Amino acid sequence: MPNKRPTIKDAHKRIKEEVNRLKESHRIEHDVFYQALEEVLLSIAPLYLADEKYANHNIIRRLATPDRIIKFKVEWMNKENKIRVNTGYRVQFNNSLGPYKGGLRFHPSVNEGVLKFLGFEQILKNSLTGLFIGGAKGGSDFDPKGKTDFEVMNFCTSFMRELHKYIGPRMDVPAGDIGVGAREIGYLFAEYKRITSTFDGVLTGKPLFFGGSLARTEATGYGVVYFTEAMLEMEHKESLKGKVCTVSGAGNVALYTIEKLYQQGAVPVTCSDSKGMVYDARGVDLEYLKDLKFKRRGSLEEYVEKHPESSYVPVSEYPEGGHAVWDIECYAAFPCSTQNELTELDAKNLIKNGCTSVTEGANMPSTPEAMELFVKNKICFGPAKAANAGGVAVSNFEMSQNASMLKWSFEEVDAKLKTTMYDICQNIASTAKEYGVEGNYIDGANIAGFKKVADVMIAEGI
Ligand code: NDP
């Protein structure tokens, strides 16, 4: 029997579904931004109380409003020669401290609200590094997963055809994020060069042969561990040496967190991806994971075939409202996959199991309820905007190297990264003390990051 041709009714139905999806994404789009905003604004209250100038200069409203949001259409051709359409964004949030800087994310969950949240967090994070960089974020709802290199290249080329108008080494310098690694940055940079005929340090996270910095790939994960060590030291806790650690995620941040944990003598026993979690009590096999995730882009399910003594828990078997990875006993926990991946139930499990510290490798992985529990229970808690700032710090080092046409050694970059992470930790610990919230690294980070940007905005006038 021949296929029934779609009727007008079918078309209406599909259109309505599409409209509902759009409506839904618009509704969701603002939740995560307001969650971040509220969290930050509540915690800077001691600064607001201490000095009226912030209220007098309407700083909250001014800082919470992006300088501009660029939204554009990206048309590209898939491997079947079909034209596809995605949306591209760049949220240029604030450039008081320096050129806009922040990653590009390619993931189906990307929308304006998510990028506003990430961009806002980026302003404070960049401020905490002590370097001269403003805050931005961008990306697309394009999903590189399952696409061929050729398709990814087609998409990146089209994306840059529009983005290049708004970026520049002294204006806005994007980097990678979820779904945007060295491959994507390479394609994006090549297209920028083609269009502008310039070899500028306009993107960071570039492959080494395009002017990338040594240790940029490792920087966020390594920095997360340096930050944790500094925090444990300041809080007079035992170091990570010989300690069992749990890590979520199996991407860039997670795997280099695992690598540095091994280098510091710790035992990272878990990792996870969007399908499930691996637990290997002897310590996860990092070399195998790098091959599986970075080269073959496979699923963690395969890990247990190679290591039958480990266990794999698929997402469908996670406890309701929680995640299997946070139910494993550990000294230190490292959420390194995505936002809101560590819930109230997860926090309760970590506390019940005697966890001493939690450091956020991902952006905003802990829900507000989880963070509240950590603070209440005096768990050492390293918030994302401070703990994962190592990536952007080394991106800044990459900009310095590009501008001076110099190349620093891996050891040099790693040493500077370590110093930066210790400085960030010290700064937020002393800020917390100064504003009467000693030991609270969340408030310390928010106040220190906010204050620096706000003071420059006041000095600049309007
Ligand atoms: P990657 O794309 O390399 O890895 C992301 C990892 O998280 C993958 O293992 C992915 O699994 C998993 N993941 C993604 N979405 C979900 C989900 N909804 N549920 C469970 N797991 C999920 O990204 P990065 O490692 O670069 O980034 C991770 C986090 O760190 C992000 O929040 C990012 O913003 C933040 N960050 C990254 C920096 C960097 O330098 N890369 C700098 C600062 C912050 P799967 O493979 O199945 O998709």
Boltz pocket constraint, residues with backbone or C-beta under 6 A from the ligand:
constraints:
  - pocket:
      binder: B
      contacts: [[A, 176], [A, 177], [A, 178], [A, 179], [A, 180], [A, 216], [A, 217], [A, 220], [A, 249], [A, 250], [A, 251], [A, 252], [A, 253], [A, 254], [A, 272], [A, 273], [A, 274], [A, 275], [A, 298], [A, 336], [A, 337], [A, 338], [A, 339], [A, 341], [A, 361], [A, 362], [A, 363], [A, 388], [A, 389], [A, 391], [A, 392]]
      max_distance: 6.0
